[in-house]
Structure formats: structure tokens, C-alpha cells
Amino acid sequence: DTEVTQTPKHLVMGMTNKKSLKCEQHMGHRAMYWYKQKAKKPPELMFVYSYEKLSINESVPSRFSPECPNSSLLNLHLHALQPEDSALYLCASSQGTGVAGPWDEQFFGPGTRLTVL
Amino acid sequence: AQSVAQPEDQVNVAEGNPLTVKCTYSVSGNPYLFWYVQYPNRGLQFLLKYITGDNLVKGSYGFEAEFNKSQTSFHLKKPSALVSDSALYFCAVSSLAGNNRKLIWGLGTSLAVNP
């Protein structure tokens, strides 16, 4: 199985809502990523988990809260978002991270299209 | 600072003609270079990568890329373009961030293949 799955595909939420994005991979990858992507722009890294521990937080606002319950799952909890947070949220995984695997490609899920009203 | 540049926002090519999407990079140390493609309303798909060795790297869907160290370039090529190749293409370089690595992305090149 070489697939990264993400749910939901689409999400519309108000600024006071709490919601969660889910990501799953069964490739045995030890690194997992959250990206935010605006239309026709490159993805912006938000968080990196390495061996289920948060290793990179790109100064993301606290209204975004990542969680890695186990080596296959990655969640992104959303609370009190702003309209400018509307974007495509991509999850990715790779075999390694850090100096052990700088050449490992990342496998991306299809993304969650988030709209904040 | 490590960086990637894609000098063309848009590339137009006729179906059946060869295509080139350009990428130049600036890194310290060994460059680990990647190409990804994004079809409309989809996630990114890995096409190919350069680690070391042969300067011509072959990847998915008939794409290849040529690594040129002296010109610090990693251009993506395909001998004969298909309409279905129309998509957004990103070049990226693996960059060291503390004990971790992250990808530094180019701004992307939109490829349009005309029938």
C-alpha cells in the first residue's frame, strides 16, 4: 500500500468551530508532515513528526494543533480559525527524516479543502 | 541560504513536442533535488529525484531530469508532451534544519500542453 489517505476531502467551518483533519499511511514511514497550500502556490510546511515526536513546528499559530497518536496516524486539530486559513491542507509521509534520509521522497495525500467562513 | 528558482511561471508546448521545465538551485553541501507534479485539485505526486551518480535521472510518466552541477540546474524534460501532462510542476531541494530535513520549494511552473 503506497497511499496516504486524508479525511475529510472537504470541510467548511465557522470561526468558532472545532474540527479535526485526519491522515493515515501504512507504508511504515517514520516521518509525517502537514502542509498548507494556497492556490497555485508551493506547499508551506507546518509540522513534521519524526518517530511520532514533533520535530519541526514552523511557527504555526496555536489554533492549529497537531497530534500523532501512532506511527500510522496524524491529526490536525483546528480551533478558532480565521478566513485566511482557508486552503488545501496536505499530509505527507516519508521513509526517513533528518540526516538519515535526506534523499527520501515524500508521498502526499489528496488533501483536505478547508473553507473557513 | 538554500533556495530553488523556477524562472518560468508558465510553459506552453504543443502536444508531441519536447518539453523542458527549468529549475536552478543554491545549496551548501550535496544537493538532493526533487520534482513533483500537481494535477488540478489533487495532491502532489513525486516524479523523480537526484541523489548522486548519473546526471540524467529517469522518473515516472516518461519524465527525466538533467542535473548540471556547474550550472546548478535540474531541468525537467520529456521527449514528447501529452495533453495529460498539463499540470503544476514544483522543483524542490532537501535542506538541513537542525537535526531534520525539510524541502525548500520553487514557486512552481504551470505547464500547458496544447492539442
Boltz contact constraints between the chains, C-beta under 6 A:
constraints:
  - contact:
      token1: [A, 42]
      token2: [B, 90]
      max_distance: 6.0
  - contact:
      token1: [A, 42]
      token2: [B, 105]
      max_distance: 6.0
  - contact:
      token1: [A, 42]
      token2: [B, 107]
      max_distance: 6.0
  - contact:
      token1: [A, 42]
      token2: [B, 108]
      max_distance: 6.0
  - contact:
      token1: [A, 45]
      token2: [B, 102]
      max_distance: 6.0
  - contact:
      token1: [A, 55]
      token2: [B, 100]
      max_distance: 6.0
  - contact:
      token1: [A, 56]
      token2: [B, 100]
      max_distance: 6.0
  - contact:
      token1: [A, 90]
      token2: [B, 43]
      max_distance: 6.0
  - contact:
      token1: [A, 97]
      token2: [B, 100]
      max_distance: 6.0
  - contact:
      token1: [A, 98]
      token2: [B, 99]
      max_distance: 6.0
  - contact:
      token1: [A, 98]
      token2: [B, 100]
      max_distance: 6.0
  - contact:
      token1: [A, 98]
      token2: [B, 101]
      max_distance: 6.0
  - contact:
      token1: [A, 102]
      token2: [B, 32]
      max_distance: 6.0
  - contact:
      token1: [A, 102]
      token2: [B, 94]
      max_distance: 6.0
  - contact:
      token1: [A, 102]
      token2: [B, 101]
      max_distance: 6.0
  - contact:
      token1: [A, 103]
      token2: [B, 32]
      max_distance: 6.0
  - contact:
      token1: [A, 103]
      token2: [B, 51]
      max_distance: 6.0
  - contact:
      token1: [A, 105]
      token2: [B, 46]
      max_distance: 6.0
  - contact:
      token1: [A, 105]
      token2: [B, 49]
      max_distance: 6.0
  - contact:
      token1: [A, 108]
      token2: [B, 43]
      max_distance: 6.0
  - contact:
      token1: [A, 108]
      token2: [B, 44]
      max_distance: 6.0
  - contact:
      token1: [A, 109]
      token2: [B, 43]
      max_distance: 6.0
  - contact:
      token1: [A, 110]
      token2: [B, 43]
      max_distance: 6.0
  - contact:
      token1: [A, 111]
      token2: [B, 43]
      max_distance: 6.0
